[in-house]
Amino acid sequence: MAAQQAVDTSSKKAEFRTFLFTTFILIPGFAVAFVGAYGLVVWLSQMVFGPPGPV
């Protein structure tokens, strides 16, 4: 029974660390990468097609 409890505690710690990593590192990193990639696409398209506005 003690071995099962040790496995459960270890598993819960690993799950909590994974949750913290996903919440504070992975998702914000993806958000920054997405916004940066979108900005790059807009910037490159404006270099090719010109800035927005009346012709």
PDB file with SEQRES, HELIX, SHEET and CRYST1 records, atoms N, CA, C and O in Angstrom:
SEQRES   1 A   55  MET ALA ALA GLN GLN ALA VAL ASP THR SER SER LYS LYS          
SEQRES   2 A   55  ALA GLU PHE ARG THR PHE LEU PHE THR THR PHE ILE LEU          
SEQRES   3 A   55  ILE PRO GLY PHE ALA VAL ALA PHE VAL GLY ALA TYR GLY          
SEQRES   4 A   55  LEU VAL VAL TRP LEU SER GLN MET VAL PHE GLY PRO PRO          
SEQRES   5 A   55  GLY PRO VAL                                                  
HELIX    1 AA1 ALA A    2  PHE A   21  1                                  20    
HELIX    2 AA2 THR A   22  LEU A   26  3                                   5    
HELIX    3 AA3 ILE A   27  PHE A   49  1                                  23    
CRYST1    1.000    1.000    1.000  90.00  90.00  90.00 P 1           1          
ATOM      1  N   MET A   1       0.821  -1.196   0.000  1.00  0.00           N  
ATOM      2  CA  MET A   1       0.000   0.000   0.000  1.00  0.00           C  
ATOM      3  C   MET A   1       0.862   1.256   0.000  1.00  0.00           C  
ATOM      4  O   MET A   1       0.501   2.252  -0.628  1.00  0.00           O  
ATOM      5  N   ALA A   2       1.996   1.223   0.696  1.00  0.00           N  
ATOM      6  CA  ALA A   2       2.875   2.389   0.754  1.00  0.00           C  
ATOM      7  C   ALA A   2       3.493   2.663  -0.617  1.00  0.00           C  
ATOM      8  O   ALA A   2       3.701   3.818  -0.989  1.00  0.00           O  
ATOM      9  N   ALA A   3       3.784   1.597  -1.366  1.00  0.00           N  
ATOM     10  CA  ALA A   3       4.367   1.794  -2.698  1.00  0.00           C  
ATOM     11  C   ALA A   3       3.366   2.490  -3.619  1.00  0.00           C  
ATOM     12  O   ALA A   3       3.737   3.366  -4.400  1.00  0.00           O  
ATOM     13  N   GLN A   4       2.119   2.103  -3.524  1.00  0.00           N  
ATOM     14  CA  GLN A   4       1.079   2.734  -4.355  1.00  0.00           C  
ATOM     15  C   GLN A   4       0.929   4.208  -3.987  1.00  0.00           C  
ATOM     16  O   GLN A   4       0.738   5.051  -4.864  1.00  0.00           O  
ATOM     17  N   GLN A   5       1.013   4.518  -2.710  1.00  0.00           N  
ATOM     18  CA  GLN A   5       0.888   5.903  -2.265  1.00  0.00           C  
ATOM     19  C   GLN A   5       2.080   6.736  -2.752  1.00  0.00           C  
ATOM     20  O   GLN A   5       1.910   7.905  -3.099  1.00  0.00           O  
ATOM     21  N   ALA A   6       3.278   6.150  -2.781  1.00  0.00           N  
ATOM     22  CA  ALA A   6       4.466   6.850  -3.269  1.00  0.00           C  
ATOM     23  C   ALA A   6       4.338   7.125  -4.762  1.00  0.00           C  
ATOM     24  O   ALA A   6       4.737   8.192  -5.231  1.00  0.00           O  
ATOM     25  N   VAL A   7       3.796   6.191  -5.501  1.00  0.00           N  
ATOM     26  CA  VAL A   7       3.600   6.371  -6.935  1.00  0.00           C  
ATOM     27  C   VAL A   7       2.573   7.467  -7.176  1.00  0.00           C  
ATOM     28  O   VAL A   7       2.764   8.307  -8.056  1.00  0.00           O  
ATOM     29  N   ASP A   8       1.496   7.472  -6.416  1.00  0.00           N  
ATOM     30  CA  ASP A   8       0.463   8.492  -6.569  1.00  0.00           C  
ATOM     31  C   ASP A   8       1.023   9.886  -6.277  1.00  0.00           C  
ATOM     32  O   ASP A   8       0.730  10.838  -7.001  1.00  0.00           O  
ATOM     33  N   THR A   9       1.829  10.009  -5.219  1.00  0.00           N  
ATOM     34  CA  THR A   9       2.411  11.303  -4.863  1.00  0.00           C  
ATOM     35  C   THR A   9       3.365  11.774  -5.954  1.00  0.00           C  
ATOM     36  O   THR A   9       3.349  12.944  -6.338  1.00  0.00           O  
ATOM     37  N   SER A  10       4.190  10.865  -6.450  1.00  0.00           N  
ATOM     38  CA  SER A  10       5.131  11.206  -7.521  1.00  0.00           C  
ATOM     39  C   SER A  10       4.380  11.596  -8.785  1.00  0.00           C  
ATOM     40  O   SER A  10       4.759  12.544  -9.472  1.00  0.00           O  
ATOM     41  N   SER A  11       3.338  10.879  -9.083  1.00  0.00           N  
ATOM     42  CA  SER A  11       2.551  11.172 -10.278  1.00  0.00           C  
ATOM     43  C   SER A  11       1.844  12.522 -10.165  1.00  0.00           C  
ATOM     44  O   SER A  11       1.759  13.272 -11.138  1.00  0.00           O  
ATOM     45  N   LYS A  12       1.343  12.820  -8.981  1.00  0.00           N  
ATOM     46  CA  LYS A  12       0.664  14.106  -8.775  1.00  0.00           C  
ATOM     47  C   LYS A  12       1.647  15.269  -8.890  1.00  0.00           C  
ATOM     48  O   LYS A  12       1.306  16.316  -9.441  1.00  0.00           O  
ATOM     49  N   LYS A  13       2.860  15.093  -8.376  1.00  0.00           N  
ATOM     50  CA  LYS A  13       3.881  16.140  -8.492  1.00  0.00           C  
ATOM     51  C   LYS A  13       4.252  16.376  -9.950  1.00  0.00           C  
ATOM     52  O   LYS A  13       4.378  17.519 -10.390  1.00  0.00           O  
ATOM     53  N   ALA A  14       4.425  15.290 -10.694  1.00  0.00           N  
ATOM     54  CA  ALA A  14       4.772  15.418 -12.107  1.00  0.00           C  
ATOM     55  C   ALA A  14       3.632  16.078 -12.876  1.00  0.00           C  
ATOM     56  O   ALA A  14       3.876  16.904 -13.755  1.00  0.00           O  
ATOM     57  N   GLU A  15       2.406  15.724 -12.557  1.00  0.00           N  
ATOM     58  CA  GLU A  15       1.256  16.328 -13.227  1.00  0.00           C  
ATOM     59  C   GLU A  15       1.167  17.819 -12.903  1.00  0.00           C  
ATOM     60  O   GLU A  15       0.855  18.623 -13.781  1.00  0.00           O  
ATOM     61  N   PHE A  16       1.436  18.190 -11.666  1.00  0.00           N  
ATOM     62  CA  PHE A  16       1.382  19.606 -11.281  1.00  0.00           C  
ATOM     63  C   PHE A  16       2.490  20.398 -11.974  1.00  0.00           C  
ATOM     64  O   PHE A  16       2.259  21.515 -12.438  1.00  0.00           O  
ATOM     65  N   ARG A  17       3.696  19.823 -12.046  1.00  0.00           N  
ATOM     66  CA  ARG A  17       4.795  20.487 -12.765  1.00  0.00           C  
ATOM     67  C   ARG A  17       4.451  20.653 -14.243  1.00  0.00           C  
ATOM     68  O   ARG A  17       4.739  21.693 -14.834  1.00  0.00           O  
ATOM     69  N   THR A  18       3.844  19.642 -14.837  1.00  0.00           N  
ATOM     70  CA  THR A  18       3.434  19.728 -16.239  1.00  0.00           C  
ATOM     71  C   THR A  18       2.376  20.808 -16.425  1.00  0.00           C  
ATOM     72  O   THR A  18       2.412  21.545 -17.411  1.00  0.00           O  
ATOM     73  N   PHE A  19       1.442  20.908 -15.496  1.00  0.00           N  
ATOM     74  CA  PHE A  19       0.419  21.945 -15.556  1.00  0.00           C  
ATOM     75  C   PHE A  19       1.047  23.331 -15.474  1.00  0.00           C  
ATOM     76  O   PHE A  19       0.685  24.217 -16.248  1.00  0.00           O  
ATOM     77  N   LEU A  20       1.982  23.533 -14.546  1.00  0.00           N  
ATOM     78  CA  LEU A  20       2.642  24.829 -14.418  1.00  0.00           C  
ATOM     79  C   LEU A  20       3.434  25.178 -15.671  1.00  0.00           C  
ATOM     80  O   LEU A  20       3.393  26.317 -16.135  1.00  0.00           O  
ATOM     81  N   PHE A  21       4.152  24.207 -16.219  1.00  0.00           N  
ATOM     82  CA  PHE A  21       4.920  24.442 -17.439  1.00  0.00           C  
ATOM     83  C   PHE A  21       3.999  24.828 -18.590  1.00  0.00           C  
ATOM     84  O   PHE A  21       4.287  25.766 -19.333  1.00  0.00           O  
ATOM     85  N   THR A  22       2.901  24.111 -18.738  1.00  0.00           N  
ATOM     86  CA  THR A  22       1.954  24.403 -19.818  1.00  0.00           C  
ATOM     87  C   THR A  22       1.315  25.767 -19.633  1.00  0.00           C  
ATOM     88  O   THR A  22       1.164  26.515 -20.598  1.00  0.00           O  
ATOM     89  N   THR A  23       0.940  26.099 -18.414  1.00  0.00           N  
ATOM     90  CA  THR A  23       0.218  27.340 -18.153  1.00  0.00           C  
ATOM     91  C   THR A  23       1.108  28.567 -18.263  1.00  0.00           C  
ATOM     92  O   THR A  23       0.682  29.584 -18.811  1.00  0.00           O  
ATOM     93  N   PHE A  24       2.328  28.496 -17.758  1.00  0.00           N  
ATOM     94  CA  PHE A  24       3.161  29.687 -17.662  1.00  0.00           C  
ATOM     95  C   PHE A  24       4.285  29.770 -18.700  1.00  0.00           C  
ATOM     96  O   PHE A  24       4.884  30.834 -18.861  1.00  0.00           O  
ATOM     97  N   ILE A  25       4.583  28.687 -19.400  1.00  0.00           N  
ATOM     98  CA  ILE A  25       5.666  28.696 -20.372  1.00  0.00           C  
ATOM     99  C   ILE A  25       5.134  28.392 -21.779  1.00  0.00           C  
ATOM    100  O   ILE A  25       5.343  29.179 -22.702  1.00  0.00           O  
ATOM    101  N   LEU A  26       4.468  27.290 -21.938  1.00  0.00           N  
ATOM    102  CA  LEU A  26       4.100  26.806 -23.262  1.00  0.00           C  
ATOM    103  C   LEU A  26       3.030  27.661 -23.924  1.00  0.00           C  
ATOM    104  O   LEU A  26       3.225  28.111 -25.054  1.00  0.00           O  
ATOM    105  N   ILE A  27       1.916  27.898 -23.263  1.00  0.00           N  
ATOM    106  CA  ILE A  27       0.826  28.676 -23.873  1.00  0.00           C  
ATOM    107  C   ILE A  27       1.243  30.125 -24.126  1.00  0.00           C  
ATOM    108  O   ILE A  27       0.993  30.627 -25.222  1.00  0.00           O  
ATOM    109  N   PRO A  28       1.869  30.831 -23.166  1.00  0.00           N  
ATOM    110  CA  PRO A  28       2.344  32.181 -23.502  1.00  0.00           C  
ATOM    111  C   PRO A  28       3.390  32.181 -24.619  1.00  0.00           C  
ATOM    112  O   PRO A  28       3.418  33.099 -25.438  1.00  0.00           O  
ATOM    113  N   GLY A  29       4.229  31.179 -24.656  1.00  0.00           N  
ATOM    114  CA  GLY A  29       5.210  31.086 -25.735  1.00  0.00           C  
ATOM    115  C   GLY A  29       4.540  30.933 -27.093  1.00  0.00           C  
ATOM    116  O   GLY A  29       4.951  31.572 -28.062  1.00  0.00           O  
ATOM    117  N   PHE A  30       3.515  30.095 -27.172  1.00  0.00           N  
ATOM    118  CA  PHE A  30       2.771  29.945 -28.416  1.00  0.00           C  
ATOM    119  C   PHE A  30       2.064  31.241 -28.792  1.00  0.00           C  
ATOM    120  O   PHE A  30       2.003  31.591 -29.970  1.00  0.00           O  
ATOM    121  N   ALA A  31       1.529  31.957 -27.804  1.00  0.00           N  
ATOM    122  CA  ALA A  31       0.843  33.219 -28.089  1.00  0.00           C  
ATOM    123  C   ALA A  31       1.818  34.248 -28.655  1.00  0.00           C  
ATOM    124  O   ALA A  31       1.504  34.930 -29.631  1.00  0.00           O  
ATOM    125  N   VAL A  32       2.988  34.363 -28.053  1.00  0.00           N  
ATOM    126  CA  VAL A  32       3.998  35.310 -28.545  1.00  0.00           C  
ATOM    127  C   VAL A  32       4.459  34.907 -29.942  1.00  0.00           C  
ATOM    128  O   VAL A  32       4.621  35.766 -30.809  1.00  0.00           O  
ATOM    129  N   ALA A  33       4.670  33.626 -30.169  1.00  0.00           N  
ATOM    130  CA  ALA A  33       5.096  33.154 -31.489  1.00  0.00           C  
ATOM    131  C   ALA A  33       4.019  33.417 -32.534  1.00  0.00           C  
ATOM    132  O   ALA A  33       4.338  33.804 -33.658  1.00  0.00           O  
ATOM    133  N   PHE A  34       2.764  33.217 -32.189  1.00  0.00           N  
ATOM    134  CA  PHE A  34       1.672  33.446 -33.130  1.00  0.00           C  
ATOM    135  C   PHE A  34       1.568  34.920 -33.497  1.00  0.00           C  
ATOM    136  O   PHE A  34       1.445  35.257 -34.674  1.00  0.00           O  
ATOM    137  N   VAL A  35       1.616  35.795 -32.509  1.00  0.00           N  
ATOM    138  CA  VAL A  35       1.529  37.234 -32.773  1.00  0.00           C  
ATOM    139  C   VAL A  35       2.748  37.701 -33.570  1.00  0.00           C  
ATOM    140  O   VAL A  35       2.614  38.518 -34.481  1.00  0.00           O  
ATOM    141  N   GLY A  36       3.913  37.199 -33.240  1.00  0.00           N  
ATOM    142  CA  GLY A  36       5.112  37.555 -33.991  1.00  0.00           C  
ATOM    143  C   GLY A  36       5.051  37.080 -35.434  1.00  0.00           C  
ATOM    144  O   GLY A  36       5.437  37.811 -36.346  1.00  0.00           O  
ATOM    145  N   ALA A  37       4.573  35.872 -35.646  1.00  0.00           N  
ATOM    146  CA  ALA A  37       4.452  35.351 -37.012  1.00  0.00           C  
ATOM    147  C   ALA A  37       3.423  36.144 -37.804  1.00  0.00           C  
ATOM    148  O   ALA A  37       3.632  36.422 -38.985  1.00  0.00           O  
ATOM    149  N   TYR A  38       2.318  36.511 -37.170  1.00  0.00           N  
ATOM    150  CA  TYR A  38       1.298  37.324 -37.844  1.00  0.00           C  
ATOM    151  C   TYR A  38       1.880  38.692 -38.225  1.00  0.00           C  
ATOM    152  O   TYR A  38       1.658  39.167 -39.338  1.00  0.00           O  
ATOM    153  N   GLY A  39       2.604  39.313 -37.328  1.00  0.00           N  
ATOM    154  CA  GLY A  39       3.230  40.592 -37.619  1.00  0.00           C  
ATOM    155  C   GLY A  39       4.228  40.488 -38.756  1.00  0.00           C  
ATOM    156  O   GLY A  39       4.304  41.383 -39.598  1.00  0.00           O  
ATOM    157  N   LEU A  40       4.990  39.413 -38.792  1.00  0.00           N  
ATOM    158  CA  LEU A  40       5.940  39.206 -39.874  1.00  0.00           C  
ATOM    159  C   LEU A  40       5.223  39.056 -41.214  1.00  0.00           C  
ATOM    160  O   LEU A  40       5.664  39.613 -42.220  1.00  0.00           O  
ATOM    161  N   VAL A  41       4.132  38.313 -41.231  1.00  0.00           N  
ATOM    162  CA  VAL A  41       3.365  38.130 -42.459  1.00  0.00           C  
ATOM    163  C   VAL A  41       2.799  39.464 -42.935  1.00  0.00           C  
ATOM    164  O   VAL A  41       2.857  39.768 -44.127  1.00  0.00           O  
ATOM    165  N   VAL A  42       2.255  40.261 -42.023  1.00  0.00           N  
ATOM    166  CA  VAL A  42       1.710  41.573 -42.403  1.00  0.00           C  
ATOM    167  C   VAL A  42       2.830  42.465 -42.930  1.00  0.00           C  
ATOM    168  O   VAL A  42       2.660  43.140 -43.945  1.00  0.00           O  
ATOM    169  N   TRP A  43       3.963  42.472 -42.253  1.00  0.00           N  
ATOM    170  CA  TRP A  43       5.082  43.312 -42.668  1.00  0.00           C  
ATOM    171  C   TRP A  43       5.573  42.908 -44.059  1.00  0.00           C  
ATOM    172  O   TRP A  43       5.788  43.767 -44.915  1.00  0.00           O  
ATOM    173  N   LEU A  44       5.751  41.608 -44.285  1.00  0.00           N  
ATOM    174  CA  LEU A  44       6.207  41.148 -45.588  1.00  0.00           C  
ATOM    175  C   LEU A  44       5.186  41.430 -46.677  1.00  0.00           C  
ATOM    176  O   LEU A  44       5.559  41.798 -47.792  1.00  0.00           O  
ATOM    177  N   SER A  45       3.895  41.264 -46.372  1.00  0.00           N  
ATOM    178  CA  SER A  45       2.878  41.549 -47.388  1.00  0.00           C  
ATOM    179  C   SER A  45       2.849  43.035 -47.719  1.00  0.00           C  
ATOM    180  O   SER A  45       2.588  43.397 -48.866  1.00  0.00           O  
ATOM    181  N   GLN A  46       3.108  43.902 -46.754  1.00  0.00           N  
ATOM    182  CA  GLN A  46       3.140  45.331 -47.045  1.00  0.00           C  
ATOM    183  C   GLN A  46       4.380  45.695 -47.856  1.00  0.00           C  
ATOM    184  O   GLN A  46       4.349  46.659 -48.621  1.00  0.00           O  
ATOM    185  N   MET A  47       5.457  44.954 -47.705  1.00  0.00           N  
ATOM    186  CA  MET A  47       6.622  45.199 -48.546  1.00  0.00           C  
ATOM    187  C   MET A  47       6.326  44.843 -49.995  1.00  0.00           C  
ATOM    188  O   MET A  47       6.833  45.493 -50.909  1.00  0.00           O  
ATOM    189  N   VAL A  48       5.510  43.815 -50.212  1.00  0.00           N  
ATOM    190  CA  VAL A  48       5.204  43.356 -51.562  1.00  0.00           C  
ATOM    191  C   VAL A  48       4.062  44.174 -52.170  1.00  0.00           C  
ATOM    192  O   VAL A  48       4.173  44.627 -53.309  1.00  0.00           O  
ATOM    193  N   PHE A  49       2.971  44.369 -51.433  1.00  0.00           N  
ATOM    194  CA  PHE A  49       1.779  44.991 -51.974  1.00  0.00           C  
ATOM    195  C   PHE A  49       1.616  46.460 -51.612  1.00  0.00           C  
ATOM    196  O   PHE A  49       0.686  47.110 -52.089  1.00  0.00           O  
ATOM    197  N   GLY A  50       2.485  46.985 -50.793  1.00  0.00           N  
ATOM    198  CA  GLY A  50       2.385  48.383 -50.379  1.00  0.00           C  
ATOM    199  C   GLY A  50       1.537  48.540 -49.133  1.00  0.00           C  
ATOM    200  O   GLY A  50       0.825  47.615 -48.742  1.00  0.00           O  
ATOM    201  N   PRO A  51       1.610  49.717 -48.502  1.00  0.00           N  
ATOM    202  CA  PRO A  51       0.841  49.941 -47.281  1.00  0.00           C  
ATOM    203  C   PRO A  51      -0.658  50.048 -47.585  1.00  0.00           C  
ATOM    204  O   PRO A  51      -1.044  50.350 -48.714  1.00  0.00           O  
ATOM    205  N   PRO A  52      -1.489  49.803 -46.588  1.00  0.00           N  
ATOM    206  CA  PRO A  52      -2.931  49.927 -46.813  1.00  0.00           C  
ATOM    207  C   PRO A  52      -3.339  51.390 -46.954  1.00  0.00           C  
ATOM    208  O   PRO A  52      -2.661  52.292 -46.463  1.00  0.00           O  
ATOM    209  N   GLY A  53      -4.441  51.598 -47.623  1.00  0.00           N  
ATOM    210  CA  GLY A  53      -4.944  52.965 -47.797  1.00  0.00           C  
ATOM    211  C   GLY A  53      -5.348  53.215 -49.239  1.00  0.00           C  
ATOM    212  O   GLY A  53      -5.222  52.336 -50.092  1.00  0.00           O  
ATOM    213  N   PRO A  54      -5.831  54.409 -49.503  1.00  0.00           N  
ATOM    214  CA  PRO A  54      -6.248  54.722 -50.873  1.00  0.00           C  
ATOM    215  C   PRO A  54      -5.048  54.747 -51.820  1.00  0.00           C  
ATOM    216  O   PRO A  54      -3.926  55.090 -51.447  1.00  0.00           O  
ATOM    217  N   VAL A  55      -5.337  54.374 -53.034  1.00  0.00           N  
ATOM    218  CA  VAL A  55      -4.270  54.295 -54.036  1.00  0.00           C  
ATOM    219  C   VAL A  55      -3.883  55.644 -54.556  1.00  0.00           C  
ATOM    220  O   VAL A  55      -2.998  55.748 -55.406  1.00  0.00           O  
TER     221      VAL A  55                                                      
END                                                                             
